[in-house]
């Protein structure tokens, strides 16, 4: 079975080590999940492209699925890990490719890339949701529809602020030796 067609969990094998291949599979699964809405053909006359309500529901489902998708990563690859300062090197040009410092830096870069992609894609889906909600606000003739869409836009703004906080924490958690 392909890792991209499973139950949506990018890493569910507790008995196997997390390798660069595992990181690639996790990143591919995150990207594939987020891009499912964009995979519909523009010329398609199917319901998800036609009805804004159906697209909104689908995007909200994708966003929720994406938000919790990396919850089963090994502890060393989780978003909230703080880098160990013991791996900093005194001489950047004297590192052996197989050294623990290089391996640690590669792990941190992989972790940061995976989580930044994950967060950016959440923001991408929120942008798509906001476009539909803004269209609903401009098209709404009933004030309750406008009020609910406006409330959803405010909630999405709060979600974007949370994503920004997570990105800043991720930047802060990367040790200085990796940049």
ZAVOMAR-757783 format. One record per residue (C-alpha): residue in one letter; x negated, y, z. Coordinates in pm, whole numbers, padded with zeros to 5 digits, always signed. Each point is the difference from the previous one (the first is absolute). Last residue first. Example, Ala and Ser with C-alpha at 12.3 -4.5 7.8 and 13.67 -1.06 7.14 Angstrom:
REM ZAVOMAR-757783
s-01367-00106+00714a+00137-00344+00066
***
This chain:
REM ZAVOMAR-757783
x-02166+02854+00977x-00031-00330+00179x-00247+00110+00268x+00245+00260+00135x+00225-00271+00141x+00353-00028-00133x+00264+00047+00270x+00038+00373-00062x+00096-00056-00362x+00258-00259+00106x+00134+00235+00266x+00038+00273-00262x+00181-00240-00233x+00233-00110+00281x+00078+00361+00086x+00073+00071-00367x+00234-00302-00015x+00179+00129+00310x+00042+00341-00164x+00141-00173-00308x+00249-00190+00217x+00110+00328+00161x+00054+00141-00349x+00204-00309-00087x+00221+00067+00302x+00053+00357-00120x+00095-00127-00348x+00241-00251+00158x+00166+00281+00196x+00035+00201-00322x+00158-00302-00173x+00243-00043+00290x+00091+00369+00001x+00047+00016-00377x+00226-00304+00005x+00195+00152+00290x+00033+00330-00192x+00184-00160-00292x-00089+00131-00345x-00335-00170-00011x-00204+00035-00320x-00282+00214+00144x-00016-00200+00322x+00018-00331-00189x-00284+00111-00227x-00204+00088+00307x+00072-00345+00142x-00111-00173-00321x-00321+00202-00015x-00060-00059+00372x+00020-00377-00046x-00263+00014-00277x-00224+00212+00223x+00052-00244+00289x-00111-00279-00234x-00324+00185-00076x-00055+00075+00371x+00027-00370+00077x-00243-00061-00286x-00248+00242+00157x+00026-00179+00335x-00072-00347-00143x-00275+00132-00226x-00155+00176+00300x+00036-00323+00200x-00174-00223-00254x-00272+00253-00078x-00074+00059+00368x-00024-00373+00073x-00223-00060-00303x-00223+00292+00097x-00021-00127+00358x-00087-00354-00114x-00262+00129-00242x-00155+00211+00277x-00008-00302+00234x-00165-00216-00267x-00253+00274-00068x-00081+00040+00370x-00017-00378+00051x-00277-00017-00262x+00042-00199-00321x-00063+00296-00231x-00304+00094+00208x+00012+00353+00130x-00312+00216-00011x+00152+00283-00200x+00255+00102+00268x-00264+00018+00273x+00129+00018+00357x+00295-00231-00055x+00336+00013+00170x+00139-00342+00096x+00025+00069+00373x+00263+00269-00056x+00277-00255-00031x+00277+00132-00219x+00343+00045+00157x+00265-00245-00115x+00344+00160-00045x+00049-00103-00363x-00058-00370+00050x-00284-00174-00181x-00198-00117+00305x+00320-00123+00166x+00085-00238-00285x+00285+00123-00220x+00351-00104+00101x+00156+00346+00017x-00109+00099-00350x+00348-00012-00154x+00182+00200+00260x+00033+00329-00189x+00021-00168-00341x+00321-00189+00076x+00160+00315+00141x-00107+00200-00304x+00125-00267-00240x+00339-00007+00174x+00020+00380-00015x-00092-00011-00368x+00271-00257-00076x+00265+00197+00190x-00097+00320-00181x-00003-00178-00337x+00349-00139+00067x+00128+00343+00104x-00163+00164-00303x+00191-00231-00236x-00149-00038-00346x-00347-00142+00057x+00105-00253+00265x+00310-00092-00205x-00172-00118-00316x-00019+00196-00323x-00370-00065-00042x-00169+00251-00230x-00225+00120+00280x-00104-00357+00074x+00015-00098+00365x-00350-00050+00141x+00010+00337+00177x+00231-00136+00271x-00233-00295+00061x-00300+00231+00038x-00008+00001+00379x+00009-00378+00024x-00271-00043-00264x-00227+00251+00175x+00036-00169+00339x-00047-00346-00153x-00307+00114-00194x-00153+00152+00315x+00061-00322+00196x-00139-00216-00281x-00309+00220-00029x-00053-00010+00376x+00031-00380-00001x-00256-00014-00283x-00231+00224+00204x+00032-00254+00280x+00232-00051+00298x-00079-00343+00139x+00251-00287-00027x+00199-00145+00291x+00236+00295+00048x+00122-00022-00359x+00276+00254-00045x-00172+00283-00180x+00190+00201-00259x+00345-00069+00146x+00259+00053-00270x+00154-00346+00030x-00217-00145-00272x-00014+00115-00361x-00322+00199+00014x-00198-00273+00175x+00077-00228-00297x+00129-00344+00087
***
